[in-house]
Amino acid sequence: MKYKDWLILWLNNVIKPSVKSRTFARYKEIIGGHIVPELGEYELFDLTPFVLQKFVAELLQCGNLVTGKGLSVNTVNTIVTVVRNSLKSAADWGELSENSADKIRRPKKTEKEIGCFSVAEQKNIEREIFKRNKDKFFGILLCLYTGLRIGELLALIWKDVDFASGVISVTKSCHYGIGENGKFGRCTELPKTFKSRRVIPIPKQILPFMRAVKSRSASEYVIANGNKPVSVRSFQRSFTLLLQRLNIPHRGFHALRHTFATRALECGMDVKTLSEILGHKSASVTLNRYAHSFLGHKREMMNKVGKLLQ
């Protein structure tokens, strides 16, 4: 059997029934864009470790379909995961005697520097939000003080907000892509992991503003344009324009989440609590990601103690 034929069977019978529509669409994109054009005509038994490792090397050198340059290590590792899983299923189902993909050497990941806003930049952003007084921009403030992901923020409805207890229930996330009906549009799904379903405390200083937004809202969504939900791209664009207006160097929307985590550690929040608020799989994930902030805070505290003892 040719690899391209197996991939169609695997995609429709193994992946589609077991993953979210967004993940299925991503697998389909990777298979159609990268795997089938290079490896699709191979018979399954001809996919030797050398053939697969050569494929990985080419992705790193010239795998970008738009620029012709190399793909990032993270993207290549995602493609490797699809190849490995598809060939493992082929071996499990008896279509392949040995899973040669197990012998692929993955390119080494390099940890990305966590980008966050300085205290001064954060204050400028907050001042501009209050100055403009647009309810849509309240979402930026909410992310700064809760660490919500953009998909989680834009999927929030007022029923998820418990004003009496001062908490937000994160039960879903949204993105724009091909839905189950085969059409492009807004897709709302469960959060990315079980831990991502969580309850987040609303900081007391944010609660009054949230009540005010609710009193004026004409939508079931917390962040809306009139009575309609806001799209991810539109909100990202608004955030970019806000940074440009303030002459703050561009950072992605996710920097708001990193800023929240950094400020929380600087204020002495323990890693386990922060991990639960962020919805990470474990406290070790949080510690690895924000070790620089955590250690920096510890050093600062030790310096203060040292000065007091002098």
C-alpha positions in Angstrom: 0.0 0.0 0.0 1.3 3.5 -0.8 1.8 5.8 2.1 -0.7 8.4 0.7 -3.4 5.8 0.6 -2.7 4.7 4.2 -2.7 8.3 5.3 -6.3 8.8 4.0 -7.5 5.7 5.8 -5.7 6.6 9.0 -6.9 10.2 9.0 -10.5 9.3 8.5 -10.7 6.2 10.7 -8.3 6.9 13.5 -7.8 10.6 13.8 -11.1 12.1 12.9 -13.2 10.2 15.5 -10.8 10.8 18.3 -9.7 14.5 18.1 -11.2 18.0 18.0 -12.1 19.4 14.6 -9.2 21.9 14.9 -6.6 19.2 15.5 -8.1 17.1 12.6 -7.9 20.2 10.3 -4.2 20.7 11.3 -3.3 17.0 10.7 -5.0 17.2 7.3 -3.1 20.4 6.4 0.2 18.8 7.4 -0.5 15.7 5.4 -1.6 17.5 2.3 1.0 20.2 2.4 4.1 18.4 3.6 3.9 14.6 3.9 2.1 13.5 0.7 4.0 15.7 -1.7 7.4 14.2 -0.5 6.5 10.7 0.8 3.1 9.9 -0.5 4.3 7.8 -3.5 6.4 5.5 -1.3 5.2 2.1 -0.5 4.8 1.7 3.3 7.7 -0.8 3.5 10.0 1.6 1.6 9.8 4.2 4.3 13.2 3.4 5.7 14.8 5.3 8.6 17.1 7.0 6.1 14.3 8.1 3.9 12.4 9.6 6.8 15.5 11.3 8.3 16.3 12.8 4.9 12.7 14.2 4.9 13.2 15.8 8.3 16.5 17.4 7.1 14.8 18.9 4.0 12.0 20.3 6.2 14.6 22.1 8.3 16.4 23.4 5.2 13.6 24.3 2.8 10.3 23.1 4.1 8.4 26.5 4.1 5.9 26.3 1.3 5.7 30.1 1.0 9.3 31.3 1.3 11.2 28.1 0.5 13.2 28.6 3.7 13.5 26.1 6.5 10.6 25.4 8.9 10.9 26.1 12.7 12.0 23.2 14.9 8.6 23.2 16.6 6.8 22.9 13.2 9.1 20.1 12.1 8.5 18.2 15.3 4.8 18.5 14.8 5.2 16.9 11.3 7.4 14.2 12.7 4.7 13.4 15.3 2.1 12.9 12.5 4.5 10.6 10.6 5.3 8.6 13.7 1.7 8.2 14.8 0.5 7.2 11.3 3.2 4.6 10.9 2.7 3.3 14.4 -1.0 2.7 13.5 0.1 1.0 10.3 2.3 -1.4 12.4 -0.4 -2.0 15.0 -2.9 -2.9 12.3 -0.6 -5.2 10.5 0.0 -3.1 7.4 3.7 -2.7 8.3 6.0 -5.2 9.9 8.2 -2.5 11.7 7.6 1.1 12.6 10.8 2.7 11.2 9.6 6.2 12.3 10.6 5.3 15.8 14.2 5.7 14.7 13.7 9.3 13.5 15.9 11.8 15.4 13.9 14.8 16.2 15.5 18.2 15.8 16.4 19.7 19.2 14.0 22.3 20.6 15.2 25.7 21.6 13.3 27.4 24.4 11.7 30.6 23.2 12.3 33.7 25.3 9.0 34.5 27.1 8.0 38.0 25.9 6.0 40.1 28.4 5.3 43.7 29.0 7.3 45.7 31.6 5.4 47.3 34.5 5.7 50.7 32.8 4.3 49.3 29.5 1.5 47.5 31.3 0.5 50.8 33.1 0.4 52.6 29.7 -1.8 49.9 28.2 -4.2 50.1 31.1 -4.3 53.9 31.0 -5.1 53.8 27.3 -7.9 51.3 27.8 -9.6 53.5 30.4 -9.1 56.6 28.3 -10.7 55.1 25.2 -13.5 53.6 27.3 -14.5 50.9 24.8 -16.0 47.8 26.3 -14.3 45.6 23.7 -10.9 46.7 25.1 -11.9 45.5 28.5 -10.8 42.0 27.3 -7.2 43.1 27.2 -7.4 44.2 30.8 -9.1 41.0 31.7 -6.3 38.9 30.2 -3.6 41.0 32.0 -5.2 40.2 35.3 -6.4 36.6 34.7 -4.0 35.0 32.2 -6.8 33.9 29.9 -5.9 32.7 26.4 -7.4 34.7 23.6 -9.7 31.8 22.5 -10.9 31.3 26.1 -11.5 35.1 26.4 -13.6 35.4 23.3 -15.6 32.3 24.1 -16.7 33.6 27.5 -20.4 34.3 28.0 -21.9 36.1 31.0 -23.2 32.8 32.4 -19.5 31.9 32.9 -19.1 34.8 35.3 -20.2 34.4 38.9 -20.2 38.0 40.3 -21.3 36.8 43.8 -18.3 34.5 44.2 -16.0 36.7 42.0 -14.9 33.9 39.7 -14.9 33.0 36.0 -15.5 29.4 34.8 -13.4 28.5 31.8 -15.3 25.8 30.0 -14.6 26.4 26.3 -12.4 28.1 23.7 -13.1 29.4 20.3 -11.1 29.7 17.0 -11.9 30.2 13.4 -11.5 27.3 11.0 -13.3 24.6 9.1 -16.2 23.3 11.2 -18.0 19.9 11.2 -20.3 21.3 8.5 -17.2 21.8 6.2 -17.6 25.6 6.2 -15.2 28.2 7.5 -16.4 30.0 10.6 -16.4 30.4 14.3 -15.8 27.0 16.1 -16.3 26.6 19.9 -14.8 23.6 21.6 -13.7 22.4 24.9 -10.4 23.9 26.1 -7.1 22.2 24.9 -6.6 20.0 27.9 -8.6 18.8 31.0 -6.6 21.1 33.2 -7.6 24.0 31.0 -11.1 23.7 32.3 -10.8 25.7 35.5 -12.2 28.4 37.7 -10.3 31.7 37.9 -10.6 34.3 40.6 -11.5 37.8 39.3 -9.2 40.4 41.0 -11.1 42.8 43.2 -9.8 45.8 41.2 -11.3 44.4 38.0 -14.7 43.3 39.3 -16.3 46.8 39.3 -15.3 47.4 35.7 -16.7 44.0 34.8 -20.0 44.8 36.4 -20.1 48.0 34.4 -19.5 46.2 31.1 -22.2 43.7 32.0 -24.7 46.5 32.7 -24.2 47.9 29.2 -23.8 44.7 27.3 -26.3 43.7 24.6 -24.7 40.3 24.0 -24.4 37.0 25.8 -20.7 37.2 25.1 -18.4 39.1 27.6 -16.4 40.6 24.7 -18.7 41.7 21.9 -19.3 44.2 19.1 -22.8 45.3 19.9 -24.7 42.0 20.1 -22.2 40.0 18.1 -19.1 38.1 19.3 -15.7 39.4 18.4 -13.5 37.4 16.0 -9.9 36.3 17.0 -8.3 38.1 14.1 -10.2 41.3 14.7 -9.3 41.4 18.4 -5.6 40.6 17.6 -5.7 43.5 15.1 -7.2 45.9 17.6 -4.5 44.9 20.1 -1.7 45.5 17.6 -3.1 49.0 16.8 -3.3 49.8 20.5 0.4 49.0 20.9 1.3 51.1 17.8 -0.6 54.0 19.2 1.4 53.7 22.5 4.7 53.2 20.7 5.2 49.9 22.5 7.2 47.3 20.6 5.0 44.7 19.0 4.3 41.5 21.0 1.6 38.9 20.3 -1.6 38.8 22.2 -0.2 35.8 24.2 2.2 38.2 25.8 -0.7 39.4 28.0 -0.8 35.9 29.5 3.0 35.9 30.0 2.7 39.3 31.7 0.1 38.1 34.1 2.2 35.1 35.1 5.4 37.2 35.5 3.6 39.8 37.7 2.0 37.0 39.8 5.4 35.5 40.5 6.8 38.9 41.3 4.0 39.4 43.8 4.9 36.1 45.5 2.2 33.8 44.1 3.3 30.1 44.5 3.9 28.1 41.4 1.2 25.5 42.1 -1.5 28.2 42.4 -0.3 30.0 39.3 -0.3 26.7 37.4 -3.9 26.0 38.3 -5.0 29.5 37.2 -3.1 29.2 33.9 -4.5 25.8 33.3 -1.2 24.1 32.8 -0.9 20.3 32.9 1.4 20.5 36.0 3.3 23.0 38.2 6.5 21.7 36.5 5.3 23.1 33.2 4.8 26.5 34.8 8.1 26.4 36.6 10.0 25.5 33.4 8.3 28.2 31.4 8.7 31.0 34.0 11.8 29.9 35.8 13.5 33.2 35.0 10.7 35.2 36.8 10.5 32.8 39.7 14.3 32.7 40.3 14.5 36.5 39.8 11.8 37.0 42.5 13.6 34.6 44.9 16.9 36.4 44.4 15.2 39.8 45.0 13.7 38.4 48.3 17.0 37.0 49.4 18.7 40.4 48.7 16.1 42.2 50.8 16.5 39.7 53.7 20.3 40.1 53.5 20.0 43.9 53.7 17.8 43.6 56.8 20.3 41.3 58.5 23.2 43.6 57.9 
